[in-house]
């Protein structure tokens, strides 16, 4: 009778799924209760402190620029020390920033410095590149699915954080209470991070728990092959920048990121301006984040079944329809439905876009591409929050901002249609 070793599978429990659970919770706590919490806490800060919307939004713009500029540092730390150590450093920086928000921020310039620089750095060091790098290392056949599971954690955390933090701020009549709850969640995430194992080779295991040497004698493992394109080439950055695929992906990313940053920053304000209560507006945004979370696992599964340009195209279309309804719709039920539709498209793209990089250019190139592209892409996407804020101050509405966001998504639709796996260099 064949043993588990003879079948090409490691005899000890496969740690890849444990990593999936750990990163799910890390994203739930650090992304859900910190990054997504911004959308419900920021409007209260603006109203309480009587800040200019455009100037106060510079903090988010600065954070996104810092996120892009710090991505090369994240890539270096992952390469030098591994994912676990990088996330640990990032969570410690995040905790420091949150305590400054609770204890020290009283002026708008302090808000811009703390959220824009300290928290922006922490988002780079704890961001999706870390969990996605781990999933790409641990999985090939189920790569898209596992990234979808992990990324669902942040969305579910964000959906829960919206009403919880809104209620806490009402109860204590202070936005600082919300940031204190976020700090507690980060401490729990720090503990969970210490159980992460960076790569399967670190404990003598293999991606998907299949030993490539022994798998040739295992009919089951032999039949377990990816259904979508996986590069067999070790791509260099010089080769990558010569492919049209890279630039199509950049257009897709710019469209969905800039649009989401705009809505996350100004969605609650737009809804309250339209007559909804603050709690209703926070609930609509919470449902958009929930829609993002609910779509991520199905999107990951679809990304393992069908070529990615079609799933990307459908996801951008969902965002465009949802954003149009969010802008022009009336009534809490319609707005909630449009918010969930928009969120579903965004959540799918958040999963599928990194899978494109991993599948088309390989595991080794993944953190390098992100480290190079983020400083180029994010400053443009980061202009959306401040730009929308100043548009509102100048015109008295967000109409022009919504129009620009929809045009960006239409450009992304065209780019997704032409996005194909690059031919292997000679």
Secondary structure, DSSP 8 states (H G I E B T S, - for coil): ---TTTTTB-SS--SHHHHHHHHHHHIIIIIIIIITTHHHHHHHHHHHHT--HHHHHHHHHHHHHHHHHHHHHHHHHHHHH-HHHHHHHHHHHHHHHHHHHHHT--SHHHHHHIIIIIIHHHHHHHSHHHHHHHHHHH-STTHHHHHHHHHHHHHHHHHHHHHHHHHHHHHHT-SHHHHHHHHHHHHHHHHHHTT----GGGGT--GGGB-TTTGGG-HHHHH---SS----S---HHHHTT-HHHHHHHHHHHHHHHHHHHHHHHHHHHHHHTT--HHHHHHHHHHHHHHHHHHHHHHHHHHHHS-HHHHHHHHHHHHHHHHHHHHH--SHHHHHHHHHHHHHHHHHHHHHHHHHHHHHH-HHHHHHHHHHHHHHHHHHHHHHHHHHHHHHHHHSSSHHHHHHHHHHHHHHHHHHHT--------
